[in-house]
Amino acid sequence: MLESLTFKEFGFPHCVGIADGTLFPLAFEPDSQDAPDCSGRKCGYSLTVMIICDLNKKIRYYLANCPGFAHDNRVCDATSLKKKPEEHFSPMQHIIGDSAFANSPFMVSAFKKGANEDMSFECEQFNHKLSTLRIRSEHCIGILKGRFPWLPGIRRMKVNEKPSSV
């Protein structure tokens, strides 16, 4: 189970984490049948990773096996959080995310502004309140990529390639 932290002071008393998706570019085209699936939305070949962190920017959950073209919400749908929420959440507990995620019993996401529509003042206020927490997930991902500088160019071994000795 994810633990409830001090999200109460931010106005989200039952929140247990902050979700965000990120891309990890691959150094070269995968040598497999699923290579076209790894063709990313924003860069060449990549993996889409969903990370859930706490207020202290510690990663509490992740899913890192989705191809680069996968949308953040699709990655969320592939998690055990979505498939078996009762194993991860107590009643009323939830995580928060940006507008890329669909609202569900365990996910509270930002309001989306419709085409040619104005957003209500209340929705804008809510999104602002949510953004004060969501920035921590951006920082967490930045720390992760800074700590492991090879992440922006993950080298996957080819099928018959042997790892080099260090």
JOSUL-V274718 format. One record per residue. N is the residue number from 1. SS is DSSP state (A for helix, B for strand, O for the rest). OMEGA is omega as a letter, one per 40 degrees, with the letter a starting at -180 (none if undefined). D_CENTER is the distance of its C-alpha to the mean C-alpha in Angstrom with 1 decimal. Layout:
n = {N | N}
ss = {SS | SS}
omega = {OMEGA | OMEGA}
d_center = {D_CENTER | D_CENTER}
This chain:
n = {1 | 2 | 3 | 4 | 5 | 6 | 7 | 8 | 9 | 10 | 11 | 12 | 13 | 14 | 15 | 16 | 17 | 18 | 19 | 20 | 21 | 22 | 23 | 24 | 25 | 26 | 27 | 28 | 29 | 30 | 31 | 32 | 33 | 34 | 35 | 36 | 37 | 38 | 39 | 40 | 41 | 42 | 43 | 44 | 45 | 46 | 47 | 48 | 49 | 50 | 51 | 52 | 53 | 54 | 55 | 56 | 57 | 58 | 59 | 60 | 61 | 62 | 63 | 64 | 65 | 66 | 67 | 68 | 69 | 70 | 71 | 72 | 73 | 74 | 75 | 76 | 77 | 78 | 79 | 80 | 81 | 82 | 83 | 84 | 85 | 86 | 87 | 88 | 89 | 90 | 91 | 92 | 93 | 94 | 95 | 96 | 97 | 98 | 99 | 100 | 101 | 102 | 103 | 104 | 105 | 106 | 107 | 108 | 109 | 110 | 111 | 112 | 113 | 114 | 115 | 116 | 117 | 118 | 119 | 120 | 121 | 122 | 123 | 124 | 125 | 126 | 127 | 128 | 129 | 130 | 131 | 132 | 133 | 134 | 135 | 136 | 137 | 138 | 139 | 140 | 141 | 142 | 143 | 144 | 145 | 146 | 147 | 148 | 149 | 150 | 151 | 152 | 153 | 154 | 155 | 156 | 157 | 158 | 159 | 160 | 161 | 162 | 163 | 164 | 165 | 166}
ss = {O | O | O | O | O | O | A | A | A | A | O | O | O | O | B | B | B | B | B | B | B | B | B | B | B | B | O | O | O | O | O | O | O | O | A | A | A | A | B | O | O | O | O | O | B | B | B | B | B | B | B | B | B | O | O | O | O | O | B | B | B | B | B | B | B | B | B | O | O | O | O | A | A | A | A | A | A | O | O | A | A | A | A | O | A | A | A | O | O | O | O | O | O | B | B | B | B | O | O | O | O | O | O | O | O | O | B | B | B | O | O | O | O | O | O | O | O | O | O | O | A | A | A | A | A | A | A | A | A | A | A | A | A | A | A | A | A | A | A | A | A | A | A | A | A | A | A | O | A | A | A | A | A | B | O | O | O | O | O | O | O | O | O | O | O | O}
omega = {i | a | i | a | a | i | a | a | i | i | i | a | a | a | a | i | a | a | i | i | i | i | i | a | i | a | i | a | i | i | a | a | a | a | i | i | a | i | a | i | a | a | a | i | a | i | i | a | i | a | i | a | i | a | a | i | i | a | a | a | i | i | a | a | a | a | a | a | a | i | a | a | i | i | i | i | a | a | i | i | a | a | a | a | a | i | a | a | i | i | i | i | i | i | i | i | i | a | i | a | i | i | i | i | i | a | i | a | a | i | i | i | i | i | i | i | i | i | a | i | a | i | i | i | i | i | i | i | i | a | i | i | a | i | i | i | i | i | i | i | i | i | i | a | i | a | a | a | i | a | i | i | a | i | i | i | i | a | a | a | i | i | i | i | a | none}
d_center = {18.0 | 15.6 | 18.0 | 18.6 | 18.9 | 20.5 | 18.4 | 21.8 | 23.1 | 20.5 | 21.6 | 18.9 | 21.0 | 19.2 | 15.7 | 14.3 | 10.8 | 8.3 | 4.7 | 2.8 | 2.8 | 6.1 | 9.4 | 11.8 | 15.2 | 17.8 | 21.3 | 23.1 | 23.2 | 22.6 | 26.0 | 25.3 | 25.6 | 21.9 | 22.0 | 21.9 | 18.6 | 17.0 | 18.3 | 15.4 | 15.1 | 15.6 | 17.3 | 19.5 | 18.1 | 14.5 | 11.8 | 8.4 | 6.0 | 2.9 | 4.0 | 6.2 | 9.1 | 12.5 | 14.8 | 16.1 | 12.9 | 13.2 | 10.5 | 11.4 | 9.3 | 7.4 | 8.1 | 9.5 | 12.2 | 11.3 | 13.5 | 12.8 | 13.9 | 11.4 | 9.9 | 6.4 | 8.7 | 10.5 | 8.0 | 7.6 | 11.4 | 11.8 | 10.8 | 13.7 | 12.3 | 13.1 | 16.1 | 17.7 | 16.5 | 19.9 | 19.2 | 16.3 | 17.4 | 20.9 | 22.4 | 21.0 | 17.8 | 14.5 | 11.1 | 10.4 | 8.0 | 9.3 | 11.7 | 9.6 | 9.2 | 12.6 | 14.4 | 15.4 | 17.3 | 14.3 | 11.9 | 13.4 | 12.2 | 14.1 | 17.3 | 17.7 | 21.0 | 23.0 | 25.1 | 28.3 | 27.4 | 27.3 | 24.9 | 26.7 | 27.1 | 25.6 | 22.4 | 22.3 | 22.9 | 20.2 | 17.6 | 19.1 | 18.9 | 15.3 | 14.7 | 16.6 | 13.9 | 10.8 | 12.4 | 12.0 | 8.3 | 9.6 | 12.4 | 10.7 | 9.1 | 12.6 | 14.4 | 12.8 | 13.8 | 17.0 | 17.9 | 17.5 | 19.0 | 19.2 | 15.5 | 16.1 | 18.7 | 18.0 | 21.4 | 21.5 | 25.0 | 27.1 | 28.5 | 31.8 | 30.8 | 31.5 | 29.6 | 31.6 | 33.1 | 32.3}
